[in-house]
């Protein structure tokens, strides 16, 4: 294991992330501008796509990081049978779920039950397919719906906040099943669908369109919210949630419902482009 990954076991994850949260929401000009311009100097951020292209006009670093895109900057694949990529980023992994196990990196995997925090809910995905997309600091940080669905419940699962950078993912066993995360379950016309928003080191928040800020506060015990009967229906391509700073979204689909296209490891993703095809 690399020293940088090993050191993360010793770091006070939540303390550091709470500090990052306070700094991210600071409206003090020199604080927010220093963070914003550090990102612009070190990552290939395309501000020409942003609805607001003036970096100094954002009220906070978080406002900059969760910025909206210009209308028309992204559009859904024209074929209504296709599932669409939910975010800009890179493919960390994708493929088949093998008897409930999800591939993380060479020599490493984790179970759907561990990821979802609920063995019963995981049964629907035992031999399904998954897509794992890593959002780097340069990316648009809003996550959208790959397919139309009605929200049934969420589960906020407590955990650590390891980095989700490719190097750490390759080193830390079961990383995505260990980090703090928000599991979002949807009912669709092909059956259940799950979108997991995975927190990470210095990621100060996960916010949903139906419930506002969900993380932080960080959880000490699993927190389940039931949305059945609330009629929260999100259309294909609609915004679902957003991250502060880079992280990972993992999508799960049941067996026989979806055929994912082939994606190479670390292939770039663009919100709205084709991810696969609905089969049923």
Secondary structure as UniProt FT lines:
FT   HELIX           3..8
FT   TURN            9..10
FT   HELIX           13..24
FT   HELIX           29..42
FT   HELIX           47..49
FT   HELIX           55..57
FT   HELIX           61..65
FT   TURN            71..72
FT   TURN            80..81
FT   STRAND          82..84
FT   STRAND          89..96
FT   TURN            99..100
FT   STRAND          101..105
FT   TURN            106..107
FT   STRAND          108..111
FT   HELIX           112..116
FT   HELIX           119..122
FT   HELIX           123..125
FT   TURN            126..127
FT   STRAND          129..135
FT   TURN            137..138
FT   STRAND          142..144
FT   STRAND          149..157
FT   HELIX           166..171
FT   TURN            173..174
FT   HELIX           175..178
FT   STRAND          181..188
FT   TURN            189..190
FT   STRAND          191..198
FT   TURN            201..202
FT   STRAND          205..208
FT   TURN            209..211
FT   STRAND          212..215
FT   STRAND          223..226
FT   TURN            228..229
FT   STRAND          233..234
FT   TURN            236..237
FT   STRAND          239..244
FT   STRAND          247..253
FT   TURN            255..257
FT   STRAND          258..260
FT   TURN            265..266
FT   STRAND          268..269
FT   TURN            271..272
FT   STRAND          274..278
//
